[in-house]
Structure formats: structure tokens, C-alpha cells
Amino acid sequence: MILCRTPFRVSFFGGGTDFPEWYQKNPASILSCTINKYCYVVLRTLPPFFDFRYRLRYYKYETTKNIANIKHMAIKKILGKFHDDKQGLEIIHFADLPALSGLGASSAFTVSLINLINFYNNNLISKYDLAKESINMEQKLMKLDIGSQDQIASTYGGFNQIILEKNNFKVKKIIISKNFENNFCNNSSLFFTGIQRQSSIIEKDKIKNLKKKKDLYIELSNLSKAGVQLFSNPEKNFSKNFKFLLNETWKIKKQLSNSVSSNKLDNIYNFALKNGASCGKLLGAGGGGFFYFYSNNQKDKKKLILKMNKFKYIDFNIDYNGSVIINKSLDPYIEK
């Protein structure tokens, strides 16, 4: 039995510039961190006592005799590429936070299963190759309208600038002091809108209009670079500068597609800014999921939590490990 733990991510700046349609011709910079909320996937050899060879448990339950009949697209494609079908498998998925909510949960699952199946096959895969394989899996094999930041962030972990180029990517760690990290996390909060959505639908609309809105994507990339400078050298005016950059990012993000926000979501955002938040944005593609908010101090954050009591509130710290195999035990049913 093998267990893989992969963190969710919070993206602050540059989201949208991670579409291949953009970064293959233009500069792309994303600033994000992974948090101590996780996707967990368990994999084990299925004992040879059943009339099926694959048992899958996620939000649905599946049993089947062959990979071709698996309904879960990611599992089907990953096993089809990496598993030789000599052994039956059981795969179980669970997570700390809901899927379809802007935290990169789908990519965290893809990263986890690719990490697991490679470990199962005694293939020690590097973080670079794991992220690359995950991007290829989702964009080329699963043909999803999806960016490339989530797979990289979840794989590497930490607080990073992700630089995407035509056929490559770079991960630059943002070095922050423990004191700053504690203050930043203590003043940050996540609120679940209760709305789950298919990000690929929103992302497809953004991609369709990408050329028409080139200037907006250039602004997003520039804001990301400014964010990197801000976090690399936080100063006395950090709160003021972060407020400006994040709120500008949210204004631009809403212009990328009419599906990013709605009257209901705008009302939540505006209410939060009047009741303890200095800045914020919807995470992920938009359309629902989690809002990220930043407050200037603990007093303001307590006020925000009190006033936003209709919504599920989440605290977080930064995860620096990325996707890891955290448990492995001798499997008696693996053929030697």
C-alpha cells in the first residue's frame, strides 16, 4: 500500500498567463504558494479474489476488469500510459477541501497518481519530470482546457515564481523570513462561496478571446513580476502595495471572461472589503470556489471572519514539501 500526499495551491498573481496558447509566444510569470491542505491518493495491489481487476473509490465507486472501461478520465489515461496491466489495482482518493473550487484539486490528483504509479513501478521520478508529465497528461492526453501552473505548484511545493517558456519552465523559490511568513498567513483567509464549477468551461472562454485581450495578459504578467519583487523584499508598505497589486489583478481577471464573476460573487467581494479585508480575489478560473482575502492586521481579520459567518472559513500555512510519498508498506500481492 502506498499513500501520496499532494498540496493544493493558492495563486496570487499571473493566473491566465499559464495557458500554452499564451506562454508559447509571450512571457509568463505566476506567483503562488502551496498550502497545508491536501489531496491524498492511496494505491495498492488488488488481492486476487475478485471478478474485477480495478476498484476505484473517489466521489464515485467503480469496479472493472480492464483499464479501457474505467470512467474516471484521469485514472484511465494515467494507468493506460504507466501501468502494464499485469496487476489489478485499488485506488482511493480523498481530500481536505472540496474539488472544483479554485485550489488546483484536479491537477493535485493527477500529480499524485502519476507520482504513485511511478513509485509502484520502482521508477523514481524527479519533480521536474513529474510536473512535465502531469501537464502533458492533462493538456495532451486528456485534452483539457487548462493552464500549466497547478501541476508545477503542487509538485514542487513552497512559495514560488513559476516562469513558463515555450517548451520549458523554471521554478524560482521566493525566500521569505519565518516572521513574515507567519504574519502573512495569519492575516490571510480563505472563504468557500459554496459554488463548485467546471473550470475548463471558463478557461475555454478565456482562451477563445485571448488574442483580443492581449494587453490584459501583459498587465497580469507585469503585476506578477511586481508581486515577486514585493515578496522578495517586503517592506513597511507591504500591505499597501499588496492591496494595490491584488485588487488590480482581480479587476483584470474579471475582464478575461464574463464567467469569472457574477453579481453574487461581486457582492461577496465588496462586502468583505467593507468588513475587514483590504484586498482579495477568487482563486482559480473564477465562477465560484474559494475567495482569498488579506487583512491588514488580526483585528481586521477577526472582524472579517465574524461578518462572513455565512461562509466556510479556512486558515492555512505554507507547505514546502510538494507531492510526496508519505507511507509505503510491503505489498504481499505484488508478483516478484
C-alpha positions, 0 to 999 in steps of 0.5 A: 500500500502506498499513500501520496500526499499532494498540496493544493495551491493558492495563486496570487498573481499571473493566473491566465498567463499559464495557458500554452496558447499564451506562454508559447509566444509571450512571457509568463510569470505566476506567483503562488504558494502551496498550502497545508491542505491536501489531496491524498491518493492511496494505491495498492495491489488488488488481492486476487479474489475478485471478478474485477481487476480495478476498484476505484473509490473517489466521489464515485465507486467503480469496479472493472476488469480492464483499464479501457472501461474505467470512467474516471478520465484521469485514472484511465489515461494515467494507468493506460500510459504507466501501468502494464496491466499485469496487476489489478489495482485499488485506488482511493482518493480523498481530500481536505477541501472540496474539488472544483473550487479554485485550489488546483484539486484536479491537477493535485490528483493527477500529480499524485497518481502519476507520482504513485504509479511511478513509485509502484513501478520502482521508477523514481521520478524527479519533480521536474519530470513529474510536473512535465508529465502531469501537464502533458497528461492533462493538456495532451492526453486528456485534452483539457482546457487548462493552464500549466501552473497547478501541476508545477505548484503542487509538485514542487511545493513552497512559495514560488515564481513559476516562469513558463517558456515555450517548451520549458519552465523554471521554478524560482523559490521566493525566500521569505523570513519565518516572521513574515511568513507567519504574519502573512498567513495569519492575516490571510483567509480563505472563504468557500462561496459554496459554488463548485464549477467546471473550470475548463468551461471558463478557461475555454472562454478565456482562451477563445478571446485571448488574442483580443485581450492581449494587453490584459495578459501583459498587465497580469504578467507585469503585476506578477513580476511586481508581486515577486519583487514585493515578496522578495523584499517586503517592506513597511508598505507591504500591505499597501502595495499588496492591496494595490497589486491584488485588487488590480489583478482581480479587476483584470481577471474579471475582464478575461471572461464574463464567467469569472464573476457574477453579481453574487460573487461581486457582492461577496467581494465588496462586502468583505472589503467593507468588513475587514479585508483590504484586498482579495480575489477568487482563486482559480478560473473564477465562477465560484470556489474559494475567495482569498482575502488579506487583512491588514492586521488580526483585528481586521481579520477577526472582524472579517471572519465574524461578518462572513459567518455565512461562509466556510472559513479556512486558515492555512500555512505554507507547505514546502514539501510538494507531492510526496510519498508519505507511507509505503508498506510491503505489498504481499500481492505484488508478483516478484 
